[in-house]
Amino acid sequence: MKELYKGLGHVAIYTADMEESIAFYEKIGGSVYKRDGVATPTGEKKLALVEFGGFLLELIEPPAGELVPAGEGSIPHFAVYVDDLDKAAAAIKEAGVISFMTPEKKVLPDTFGGLQNWFFTGPSGEQIELLQML
């Protein structure tokens, strides 16, 4: 069945502030691909697709005053493959991101054949993993 799959479509992230989230992802190298909205009984749900790291993020801002709908699940984090973790982290820090979750990267030589990673957070608390396989 795997031949039916073409790859990752997008990762959906709820945001409390669409403009803040778009600005954040643009600051670290993303770009808006499309924007849209969906009418709901409580108001418009704002949507944006942001190209980032070779895939799309779907940013979702619920109507004003509405919380994330119960039962929609959560995503602990998403990972972006990088060729050079140190260089990628330095560029993100240079862009003004100060939300790295640890002072240093983790090196895990025995996990999945060896990897190093470093997590930081986006404006809505989403965790983003920079991941380099060794």
C-alpha positions in Angstrom: 0.0 0.0 0.0 2.9 2.4 0.6 3.1 3.1 -3.2 -0.2 5.0 -2.8 1.4 7.6 -0.5 3.1 10.6 -2.1 4.6 12.1 1.1 3.7 14.5 3.8 0.8 16.8 2.9 1.1 19.2 5.8 1.3 19.5 9.6 -1.6 21.4 11.1 -0.9 23.8 14.0 -3.4 25.8 16.0 -2.5 29.4 16.6 -4.0 32.1 18.7 -2.6 34.8 16.4 -2.3 34.1 12.7 -0.2 37.2 11.9 2.3 36.5 14.7 2.7 32.9 13.5 3.1 33.8 9.9 5.7 36.4 10.9 7.5 33.8 13.0 7.7 31.2 10.2 8.8 33.9 7.6 11.5 35.0 10.0 13.0 31.5 10.1 12.8 30.9 6.3 9.2 30.0 5.6 6.9 31.7 3.1 3.1 31.9 2.8 1.8 29.7 0.0 -1.9 30.3 0.4 -4.4 32.0 2.8 -8.0 31.2 3.2 -10.9 31.1 5.7 -13.7 28.8 6.5 -17.1 30.0 7.8 -18.2 28.3 11.0 -21.3 28.9 13.2 -19.2 31.0 15.6 -17.2 33.0 13.0 -14.4 32.6 10.4 -11.7 30.1 11.0 -8.5 31.6 9.4 -6.2 29.3 7.5 -2.8 29.7 6.0 -0.4 27.3 4.3 3.2 28.1 4.9 6.0 26.5 2.9 8.7 25.5 5.4 11.5 23.0 5.3 10.3 21.1 2.2 6.7 20.7 3.4 3.6 22.7 4.3 2.4 23.9 7.7 -1.3 24.6 7.9 -1.8 27.3 10.5 -5.3 27.4 11.9 -6.7 30.3 13.9 -10.1 29.5 15.4 -12.8 32.2 15.4 -12.3 34.9 18.0 -12.8 33.7 21.6 -13.0 30.0 20.5 -10.7 27.4 22.0 -9.1 24.5 20.1 -12.0 22.1 19.6 -12.0 19.2 22.0 -11.1 15.8 20.4 -9.0 17.3 17.6 -5.8 15.8 19.0 -2.4 17.3 19.4 1.0 17.0 17.9 3.8 16.8 20.4 6.3 18.2 17.8 7.3 18.1 14.2 10.8 17.6 12.9 12.6 19.3 10.1 15.6 17.5 8.6 18.8 19.6 8.3 22.2 18.8 6.9 24.1 20.9 9.5 22.4 21.2 12.9 24.8 23.8 14.2 24.4 26.0 11.1 20.6 25.7 11.1 20.3 26.6 14.8 22.7 29.5 14.4 20.7 30.9 11.6 17.4 30.6 13.5 19.0 32.3 16.5 20.3 35.0 14.3 16.8 35.6 13.1 15.9 36.4 16.7 14.4 33.2 17.9 15.3 32.7 21.6 12.9 29.9 22.4 15.4 26.9 22.2 14.3 24.5 24.9 17.8 23.5 26.0 21.1 25.5 26.0 22.8 22.8 23.8 21.8 20.3 21.2 21.4 16.6 22.0 23.6 14.0 20.4 22.1 10.5 20.5 24.6 8.2 18.7 22.6 5.0 19.4 19.1 6.2 18.5 17.9 5.4 15.0 21.5 4.8 13.9 22.7 8.1 15.3 21.2 11.5 15.4 21.5 15.0 16.9 18.6 17.3 17.5 17.6 20.6 19.1 14.1 21.8 19.9 12.6 25.3 20.0 9.1 26.5 20.2 6.9 28.5 17.9 4.6 31.4 19.0 1.7 29.0 19.9 3.8 26.7 21.9 4.4 24.2 19.1 7.6 22.3 19.4 9.9 22.3 16.4 12.8 19.8 16.2 15.8 20.4 14.1 17.0 16.9 13.2 20.3 15.7 11.7 20.8 12.1 11.1 24.4 11.0 11.7 
